[in-house]
Amino acid sequence: MSYILNIDTATETAGVCLSKEHEVLMMLSNTDQKNHASFIQPAIATVMQQTGIALTDLAAVAVTGGPGSYTGLRVGMATAKGICYSLDKPLIIVNTLEVMAQAAIEKAGDEVQFICPLIDARRMEVFTAVYDRLWQTILAPQPMVLEESSFEMILKTGIIQFSGSGMEKLSKISAYPNARFANIQHDAGHLAQLAFKSFASGHFADLAYSEPLYLKAFFDTSKK
């Protein structure tokens, strides 16, 4: 059995779930971003205990590697790497925007051609990427200062569904008819789906040199 421990602390909602291949066995979440660090270890212990699966039974550990909150990314990466080092397990790193896109694809209507997750990075800046329904990367993950003309070229070719914590900023300035805005929350279960694909294809991170993908200098998305 391919048990994978999935850890997501990159954004406002943190999550831990244990999955068996595509199936989520148990998941816990925390919506208080300031307490992600204190949430993660007890959540892992609870999930493993209640499912009856030992850490030594894990086939791999997966973590959202960024972009996202600087502090959150460090907490998640350090936890995942610590487990992998101590138990000699492979590490899987999944881009946060891809996890968000997975959640959005599941909710998108048939008319939607492109998926665009946005993570609030303060002021009018976001972290974003654009994918099509076949997971082709249309716009690579990057920081962006939102303007009225943002995503104009893609919007001219098809309908984009925007989601994530940075979505509201864009919705206030974008008037393109092909723009769709949806409040979609991803979770560690969406990470689990992508993590198993990486596991099945043998796509593992280099444990010694893996670092979070910050995309820009320090910032913290937690509310003051």
C-alpha positions in Angstrom: 0.0 0.0 0.0 1.3 3.5 -0.9 0.6 5.6 2.2 1.6 9.2 1.7 1.6 11.9 4.4 0.5 15.2 2.9 1.5 18.5 4.6 0.2 21.9 3.4 1.1 25.1 5.4 1.6 27.4 2.5 -1.5 29.6 2.8 -4.2 30.8 5.2 -5.5 27.2 5.8 -3.1 24.5 6.8 -3.9 20.8 6.4 -2.5 17.4 7.1 -3.9 14.3 5.5 -2.9 10.7 5.2 -3.7 9.2 1.8 -3.6 5.6 0.4 -2.9 6.2 -3.3 -5.8 8.5 -4.4 -7.9 7.9 -1.3 -7.8 10.3 1.6 -8.0 8.3 4.8 -8.1 11.2 7.3 -7.5 15.0 7.1 -7.2 17.7 9.7 -7.1 21.5 8.9 -6.4 24.7 10.7 -7.7 28.1 9.6 -5.7 30.2 12.1 -2.5 31.0 10.1 -0.6 32.3 13.1 -0.9 28.8 14.7 0.2 26.7 11.7 3.5 25.9 13.5 1.8 24.7 16.6 -0.9 22.8 14.6 1.3 20.7 12.4 3.0 18.2 14.7 0.0 17.4 16.9 -2.1 17.1 13.7 0.3 14.6 12.2 0.4 12.6 15.4 -3.5 12.5 15.6 -3.9 11.5 12.0 -1.4 8.6 12.3 -2.8 7.4 15.6 -6.4 7.4 14.5 -5.7 5.7 11.2 -3.5 3.1 12.8 -0.7 3.7 10.3 2.8 4.1 11.6 5.2 6.7 10.2 7.5 3.8 9.2 4.7 2.5 7.0 4.7 5.6 4.8 5.8 5.3 1.2 6.6 9.1 1.0 5.9 12.5 2.5 4.5 15.3 0.3 4.5 19.0 1.0 3.4 22.2 -0.7 6.6 23.9 -1.6 5.5 27.4 -2.4 4.8 30.0 -3.3 3.0 31.2 -0.1 3.6 32.5 3.4 7.3 32.6 4.2 6.8 31.3 7.7 4.3 28.7 6.6 6.5 27.3 3.9 9.4 27.0 6.3 7.3 25.1 8.8 5.9 22.7 6.3 9.2 22.0 4.5 11.1 21.6 7.8 8.5 19.1 9.1 8.4 17.1 5.9 12.2 17.0 5.5 12.6 16.0 9.1 10.3 13.0 8.8 12.0 12.0 5.5 15.5 12.3 7.0 14.8 10.3 10.1 12.9 7.5 8.4 14.7 7.5 5.0 11.5 8.2 3.1 11.3 10.1 -0.3 10.1 13.7 -0.4 7.5 15.0 -2.9 7.2 18.7 -3.4 4.2 20.2 -5.2 3.8 23.8 -6.2 1.1 25.5 -4.1 -0.5 27.0 -7.3 -0.9 23.5 -8.7 -2.7 22.4 -5.6 -5.0 25.3 -5.8 -5.6 24.6 -9.5 -6.5 21.0 -8.8 -9.2 22.2 -6.5 -10.4 24.7 -9.1 -10.5 22.2 -11.9 -12.8 20.0 -9.9 -15.2 22.8 -9.5 -14.9 24.4 -12.9 -17.8 24.3 -15.4 -17.4 22.8 -18.9 -17.1 26.3 -20.4 -13.9 27.1 -18.5 -10.8 26.7 -20.5 -8.1 28.0 -18.2 -7.5 27.9 -14.4 -5.8 30.8 -12.7 -5.1 30.6 -8.9 -4.0 33.8 -7.2 -2.3 34.1 -3.8 -2.4 37.5 -2.1 1.1 38.9 -1.7 0.1 42.3 -0.3 -0.9 45.5 -2.0 -1.8 44.7 -5.6 0.7 41.9 -5.9 -0.1 38.2 -6.2 1.6 34.9 -6.9 -0.1 33.3 -9.9 0.0 30.9 -12.8 -2.4 29.8 -15.5 -3.1 26.2 -16.6 -5.4 24.7 -19.1 -7.7 21.8 -18.4 -5.1 19.3 -19.6 -2.5 20.7 -17.1 -0.5 22.5 -19.7 1.3 25.5 -18.2 0.1 28.6 -20.0 1.7 31.1 -17.6 4.5 29.9 -15.4 4.3 30.6 -11.6 5.4 34.1 -10.9 4.8 37.2 -8.8 2.6 39.8 -10.6 1.3 43.3 -9.9 -2.3 43.2 -10.9 -3.6 45.8 -13.4 -6.8 46.2 -15.4 -5.0 44.6 -18.4 -3.7 41.6 -16.5 -4.2 38.2 -18.3 -5.6 40.2 -21.3 -4.0 38.0 -24.0 -5.3 34.8 -22.4 -8.7 36.2 -21.7 -9.0 37.0 -25.4 -8.7 33.3 -26.2 -10.9 31.7 -23.7 -12.7 31.8 -20.3 -10.4 31.9 -17.2 -11.6 30.8 -13.8 -9.8 32.8 -11.1 -9.7 31.7 -7.5 -7.6 32.1 -4.3 -6.9 34.8 -1.8 -5.8 37.3 -4.5 -8.9 36.8 -6.6 -10.9 39.7 -5.0 -8.2 42.2 -6.0 -8.5 41.3 -9.6 -12.3 41.1 -9.6 -12.5 44.8 -8.6 -10.5 46.0 -11.6 -11.1 43.4 -14.4 -14.0 43.9 -16.7 -13.3 41.1 -19.2 -16.4 39.0 -20.1 -14.3 35.9 -20.1 -13.2 36.3 -16.5 -14.9 34.1 -13.9 -14.4 34.4 -10.2 -15.0 31.6 -7.7 -14.3 31.3 -4.0 -12.7 27.8 -4.0 -10.7 26.5 -1.0 -8.0 23.9 -1.7 -7.0 21.4 1.0 -4.4 18.7 1.8 -6.6 16.3 -0.1 -5.9 18.1 -3.4 -2.2 17.9 -2.5 -2.7 14.2 -2.0 -4.0 13.7 -5.6 -1.0 15.5 -7.2 1.4 13.8 -4.8 0.3 10.3 -5.8 0.9 11.2 -9.5 4.4 12.2 -8.6 4.9 9.1 -6.5 3.6 6.8 -9.3 6.0 8.4 -11.8 9.0 8.3 -9.3 9.3 12.1 -9.3 10.9 12.8 -5.9 12.7 15.9 -4.6 16.4 16.0 -3.7 16.1 15.9 0.1 19.4 17.5 0.8 18.9 20.6 -1.4 15.2 21.1 -1.5 14.0 24.6 -0.4 10.7 26.4 -0.5 9.8 28.3 -3.7 9.4 31.9 -2.3 9.3 33.7 -5.8 10.1 37.0 -4.0 11.7 38.4 -0.8 10.1 37.8 2.6 6.4 38.5 3.1 3.8 37.1 5.4 0.2 36.7 4.5 -1.1 36.4 8.0 -3.6 39.0 9.1 -2.3 41.5 11.5 
